[in-house]
């Protein structure tokens, strides 16, 4: 670009070094690729601290990257506990850190990185709203809502959790949604006939069940499920709660398991207000026949992404990330490619 006469300026996006990635167990392959791919394509190295229960995935990915032709060591693993991670972040050989995980973990990592004057990217929890307006295709919205809430046994941060229904269609959607959720079979995930597998750990199932019980005690209505499945494995029934309002546990907290919370909105404005009445801002879903209106509504939703007539997902060509307590920074697309680079401006004055 030209500035001040014949002077020329160009910007180079240069790698900054080795980036530490603190990654979760729930999507142990895709989440690491989502974080590490753009970072390494930008010329950086990637040092993975994976969740301890999925270290097999960590070492498998290292083999995949090397088999694909990446230089040995550009992607590497460390098996570290939380105390060790703090020291790794402070190490001068680490330039920055990216984390996908809980708000608590994100706050700890961001604090440690800030003390070392290093950049951090946080992709934290979510309590995405799934808004269904009165003119929506109810059958398609129900089908998408079932997948959006109960996929991976509900253990996804970028997933529908709060179903906000405009009043004229609330009864119909709820009835069809409960009927569809009732058909979900729970059991061995290696069995093709099974729709939903177990939760990852017993303590996570206990925490989810406590959230359900607290929400019911606060005045919600149990329409389906609400119980642990007896026997081996950390299975939990597909659960639907109705009459959930702001202030209740399932509205305020992230429910990281197969629990859907239904809230009725009086009108469109009320639906937007309810969707934004959350500390989280990762993704959102909006169902309506009027896509022009949907574009206007999307700009008013306090989220990093809005999915119109669809459900939350990630794609290599589209940036993903959150606002509010869902974190900051972006993965994927050209935004992710430049997230951990030095945007170096080079200004050339031509001497005549």
N, C-alpha and C positions, 0 to 999 in steps of 0.2 A: 504494500500500500504506500501511496505517496503522501508525505507530509511536508509542510514548509518548503515549497518549491520542489527541488530535485531530490530532497532527502527521501530515502526508502526505509520502510520498516517491515520486518517480517517476524512472525512468532513461531518459535520451535517448541514442540512439546517433548521435553526430555525426561528420561527416566530418573527417578530420585534414589533408587537403591533397592534394598531388600524390604519387602512388606510382610509383616507378621499377620497371618490370618487365624483368628480364633473362631472355630466353626462348630455347628451343632450336630446332634445325632439324628435329627428327624428326617433330613434329606441328605444323607452322608456323601452322596456322589454329586448330585446336581448342584447343591449349594456351594460346594468347594469349586466346582468348575465355573460356576457363575461369578465367584469372587476372583479366582486365580487366573482365569483366561484373559480378561481384559488387562489385568495387572502385568502379566508376562508378555502379552502382545505389545504392551507399551515399552517393553525393554527392561522391566524390573524383575527381580527375583521374588519368589514366594516361599515363605517359611510357614508351614502348616502346623498349628496346634489343634488337633482334632479332639472331639469328645472321646474320653477314654474307652467307652463301650463300642466304638466303631473304628478302632485303629486299623482293622483289616482293610477297610475302605481307603484309609489314608495311604497305606503302603501300596495298595493296588493302583491308586491314582498316580503315585510316583512312577510306577512301572509303565503305566499308559503314556504319561508325558514323555518319558525317555524313549519308549518304543516309537513315539510319533516324531522323534527327531529333535526334541528340545535338549539343549546342553545339559549334561549330567550336573546336578546340583542346583540348577535354576529353580526347580521345585524340590523342596526337601521337607522332611517331617521332624518334629520334636515331640516326645512323649513327656509332657510337663504337667505339673499340678498348678493350681491358681497362684501359689506363692512364687513359683518359678517364673510364671508368665510375667509378673511384674518386673523381674530382673531382666527378662528378655526384651521387654519394651524399652527399658532404660538403656540397654546396650547400644553403644554408638554405631554398631554395625547394622542396626535396624532403623530404617528411615521413617516408618509409619506403621499403623495397625488398623486392620479392619476386623470387625466382630459381628457375627450374627448370633443373637441369643436373647436373654432376658434383660429387662430394664436394670435389674440389680447388677448383672455382669457388665452391661454396657456402661453404667455409671462408674464402676470400678476401673474398667479399662480406659475410659475416656479421661478419668482423673489422673491415672498414672501417665498416660500419654501427654496430657497437658503439662504435668510437672516436668516432663522431659522436653517440652516444647516441640512435640511431634504431632503430626496430623492423625486424626482418627476418623473412621467411617463406621457408623453404627446402623445395623438393620435389626431392630428389636421387635418386641411383640406387637400384636395387632388384635383389634376387635372390630373387624370390618363390618360395616352395615350392608345389608342386602335389601335395598329399597324396592318395593313393588308398588307402582302407581296404579290407579284405577283402570287405565286403558291398556295395561300390559297383557301379553299373551300368558295367561295363568298357567296353562299346561307346560309350556316351555320354561317358564320361570320356576315352577316346582321341580322339574327335571334337573335344571341347572343348580337349584338350591340344594338338592339332595347331594349331588356330587361335590358342590362347593363346601358343604359343611361336614360331610361324613367321609370324604376321601382321606386316606392315610389315618383312619380312625380319628379324624378331627385334629390331628397333631401337626398343624401347619399354621405358621404365623400369618401368612398372606392368604386368609381364608374367611369366608362369610361366617359370622358368629351371631350377629344381632340382625334379626329379620324384622324390618320395619315396613308394615303393610298399611297402605291407605285404606281407610275405613270401608269404602264400598266393596272391596274385594277381600277383606280380611278373613271373613268366615269361609269363603270358597277356597282361598289359598291354604288356609290352615288345615281344613279338612283333607284336601288332596295331599298336602305335604305330610301330614301325620300318616295317612294311608300308605304313602310311598315309603316313608321311613320304617313303618311296621314290617315291610317286606324285606328289609335288609337282614341278611343272615350273618351271624357272628360266629367266627371259628378260625380254623387253620387257614392262614392267608395263602398257603401253597395249594389249597383246594380251589379249583376254578369256580366252583359253585358258591363259594363264600364271598360275601360282599364287603365284610369288614373284619379286620384282624384285631389283635390285642393292642393295648396301650404298651408303651415301652417299659414302664417300671411300675411296681406296686405302689410306691409312694406317690407317683403322679396320678394313678387311679384314685388313691385315697383323697388327694387334694381336690380332684375334680368332683368326687362324690360329696365332699364337704361343701363345695361351692353350690352344688345342686340343692343340698339340704338347707343351706343358709338362704338361698333364693326362695325356696318354698316357705320357709319360716317367715320370710319378709312379705309374703302375700301372693307369690306367683302360683300358677296352676300347673300341675303335672298332667300332660296329655299323653305322654308315652315314655316308657323306660324308667330311668331314675334309679337303677339298681346295678350293683356289681353282678357279674355272671359267676355263679358258683363253680368251683373246680379249678384245675391247674390253669395257669396263664392269667395275664392281667386284662381280662375282657370286661367291657362295660357296654351296657345296652345303648342302642341308639335312643337318645332322649330329646324330648321336645317340651319346652316350658312356655306357657302362655301367660298373658297379663304381666309381663315383665316391664318395669318402668324405671326411669332414672333413679339412682339411689340403691337399687337392688344389686346384689353381688354379681349376678350373671350379666348385668348391664354395665357395671363399672369395671369389672375385672376381665381379663382374658381367660376364656374357658378353653384350655388346651386339650380337648378331647371331644367325643361325639355328643355334644350338647348344643341344641339350637334354642335361642331365646327369641320369642315372638313379642313384638311391641306394635300396638295399633296407633297409627297417626291420623289425626282428624282431616288433614289435607296435605298438599304438597309442602307448604311452608313449614308445617309441623314436622313433616318427615325430614326435611333438611335440618331443622333444629335438633331433632332427636339423633340424627346421624352424627352431627358435630358435637353432641353432648358426651364426649368421650375424651379421655386423656390420650388415646391412641389416634394415629393418623397414617396408617400404612396403606390400605387400599379401601375401595368402596365399590359397590355394585348397584346399578340403577336399571330397572326394568320399566319400559314405557314404549308405546307405539310412536310417540312423537320424538324422534331423534333430534330435531332442531331444538325443542325445549330441553331435551336431555343435555345437550351441549352447554346450554346456559346454566342448568342446575349443576353440572359437573364443576364449573368454575367456583361454585359456592361451597363445595364439599371440601373439608379440611383434611385432605389425604394426599399421599404421594402418587396415587393412581386411581382412576375411575374406569370401571368396565361397564359399558352400556349394553344391555341385553346379552350379557355374558357373565362369567364369574372370574374372580381373581386368578391370575396366572403370571408366569414370567416367560419372556422370550428374549433371545440373544440380541434382537434388533431394537428392543424397547427398554428404556431405563426403568429401574425398579429401586424403590427406597421410600422412606417415610418422612413425616413431619411430626411435630409435637413429641410425645414420649415414645414414638415408634422409631426415632433416630434421625439421622441426617446423612447426606451423601447419596450417591447413586452408583449402582452396579449396572453392567451391561450397556450396550449401544455405544455411541461415541462419547456419551457422558461418562460411562465407566472407563473407557479407554483413557480419558484425560484426567480422571479423578486423582490418580497418584503420579502426576507428572509436574514438571517445572515449566510453566508457560513463560518461556524466555523470550523477551522482546529484544530484537537486534536492530539497532537504528544506525543506518549508514549515511554519513554525510559525504557527498562526492566533492572532492577538491579539484577545482579546475585550474 
